[in-house]
């Protein structure tokens, strides 16, 4: 009959780095979920860039309206769930690995870039407003149309930068200074 053993309680002698470490199968599953959701998000944002360019460059108000309406479907059907899945799986991977969430610049930069993508989509990207502005075949407002192109192009640039950081993994570490450490050195 197997005997259950409980681990000893954490004491001052036990290393402070008693972090969560996923099992290899769990880590691989998280990695697959993260890569697939991130790549799909890049594709979704690329689709938004193309639809925005189409809507902005066309003289056909009906085509522009249809493109803006389709963008709303892409955002709610793809962009939101994919970005939240990439964020959650990325945080889980970072916390369960040697890289940590705020130990290396590249991991922390990827987190900030994805948060930037999410915030840009929430606060600056308004396909529903553009669809309303082009209702009935009205021409899209040129300045607003180019603004929307710039927003999704910026999102695409942030996602591609995060992808490059994942591939090259610059090795510099973040050094966090404790408050009062400067006073102690003086």
C-alpha positions in Angstrom: 0.0 0.0 0.0 1.5 3.3 -1.0 2.2 5.8 1.7 1.4 9.5 1.0 4.1 11.9 2.0 3.5 15.5 2.5 6.3 18.0 1.6 7.9 19.7 4.4 6.6 23.2 5.2 8.4 26.1 3.7 10.9 27.5 6.1 13.7 30.1 5.9 16.1 27.4 4.9 13.9 26.4 2.0 14.6 28.3 -1.3 12.3 31.2 -1.8 11.8 30.2 -5.4 9.0 27.6 -4.6 7.3 28.6 -7.8 4.6 26.8 -9.7 6.3 24.5 -12.3 4.0 22.8 -14.8 4.6 19.2 -15.7 6.1 18.8 -19.2 2.8 17.8 -20.8 1.1 20.8 -19.3 3.9 23.1 -20.4 3.7 21.7 -24.0 0.0 22.2 -24.0 0.3 25.8 -22.8 3.0 26.4 -25.4 0.8 25.1 -28.2 -2.2 27.2 -27.0 0.0 30.3 -26.7 1.6 29.9 -30.2 -1.6 29.1 -31.9 -3.5 31.9 -30.3 -0.7 34.4 -31.0 -0.3 33.4 -34.6 -4.0 33.5 -35.2 -4.1 36.9 -33.6 -1.5 38.1 -36.0 -3.6 36.8 -38.9 -6.7 38.4 -37.5 -5.0 41.8 -37.2 -3.6 41.4 -40.7 -7.2 40.8 -42.0 -8.3 44.0 -40.2 -5.5 46.0 -41.9 -6.6 44.7 -45.3 -10.3 45.4 -44.6 -9.4 48.9 -43.2 -7.4 49.7 -46.3 -10.2 48.5 -48.6 -12.8 50.5 -46.7 -10.6 53.6 -46.7 -9.4 53.5 -50.3 -12.8 52.6 -52.0 -15.2 55.1 -53.4 -18.0 52.6 -52.9 -19.8 53.4 -49.6 -21.6 50.1 -49.6 -18.3 48.2 -49.8 -16.8 50.3 -47.1 -19.8 49.7 -44.8 -19.6 46.0 -45.4 -15.9 46.0 -44.6 -16.5 47.8 -41.3 -19.3 45.5 -40.4 -17.1 42.5 -41.1 -14.4 44.0 -38.9 -16.7 43.9 -35.9 -17.3 40.2 -36.5 -13.5 39.6 -36.7 -12.9 41.6 -33.5 -15.5 39.9 -31.4 -15.2 36.4 -32.9 -11.4 36.4 -33.1 -9.5 39.3 -31.7 -10.9 39.5 -28.2 -10.8 35.7 -27.4 -7.4 35.2 -29.1 -5.7 38.2 -27.4 -7.0 37.1 -24.0 -6.0 33.5 -24.6 -2.5 34.6 -25.7 -2.2 36.8 -22.6 -3.4 34.2 -20.1 -1.2 31.4 -21.7 1.8 33.7 -21.9 1.5 34.7 -18.3 1.2 31.1 -17.2 4.2 30.1 -19.3 6.3 32.9 -17.9 5.4 32.2 -14.3 6.1 28.5 -14.7 9.5 28.9 -16.4 13.0 30.1 -15.7 12.3 33.2 -17.7 9.8 34.6 -15.2 7.4 37.4 -16.0 9.6 40.4 -15.0 13.1 38.9 -15.0 14.1 39.3 -18.6 13.4 42.3 -20.8 12.1 40.3 -23.7 9.4 38.6 -21.7 8.3 41.8 -20.0 8.3 43.6 -23.3 6.1 40.9 -24.8 3.7 41.4 -22.0 3.6 45.1 -22.4 3.2 44.8 -26.2 0.2 42.5 -25.9 -1.4 44.7 -23.3 -0.8 47.6 -25.8 -2.5 45.7 -28.6 -5.5 45.0 -26.3 -5.7 48.6 -25.2 -5.4 50.0 -28.7 -8.2 47.7 -29.8 -10.4 48.7 -26.9 -9.8 52.4 -26.9 -8.8 53.5 -30.4 -10.3 51.0 -32.8 -14.0 51.7 -33.7 -15.3 49.6 -36.6 -18.9 50.0 -35.3 -18.6 53.8 -35.4 -17.2 53.6 -38.9 -19.9 51.3 -40.0 -22.5 53.7 -38.7 -20.8 56.6 -40.5 -20.9 54.7 -43.8 -24.5 53.4 -43.4 -26.7 53.8 -46.5 -23.7 53.8 -48.8 -22.2 57.1 -47.5 -18.5 57.7 -48.2 -16.2 56.9 -45.3 -14.7 59.9 -43.5 -11.2 60.0 -44.9 -9.4 61.2 -41.7 -11.1 58.7 -39.5 -10.5 55.9 -42.0 -6.8 56.5 -42.1 -6.8 56.7 -38.3 -8.3 53.2 -38.1 -5.7 51.9 -40.6 -3.0 53.4 -38.4 -4.4 51.8 -35.2 -4.5 48.3 -36.7 -1.2 48.7 -38.4 0.3 49.7 -35.0 -1.2 46.6 -33.5 0.3 44.5 -36.2 3.7 46.1 -35.7 3.5 45.4 -31.9 2.6 41.7 -32.5 5.4 41.2 -35.0 7.8 42.8 -32.5 6.7 40.4 -29.9 7.2 37.5 -32.3 10.7 38.7 -33.0 11.4 38.9 -29.3 10.2 35.3 -28.9 12.6 34.1 -31.5 15.7 36.1 -30.6 15.3 36.2 -26.8 17.7 38.9 -25.8 19.5 37.7 -22.7 19.5 41.0 -20.7 17.9 40.7 -17.3 15.9 43.3 -15.5 17.5 44.5 -12.3 15.0 45.7 -9.8 16.3 48.1 -7.1 14.8 48.0 -3.7 13.6 51.2 -2.2 16.2 52.6 0.1 19.0 50.6 -1.6 20.5 53.8 -2.9 20.5 55.4 0.5 22.2 52.3 2.0 25.0 52.6 -0.6 25.7 56.2 0.2 
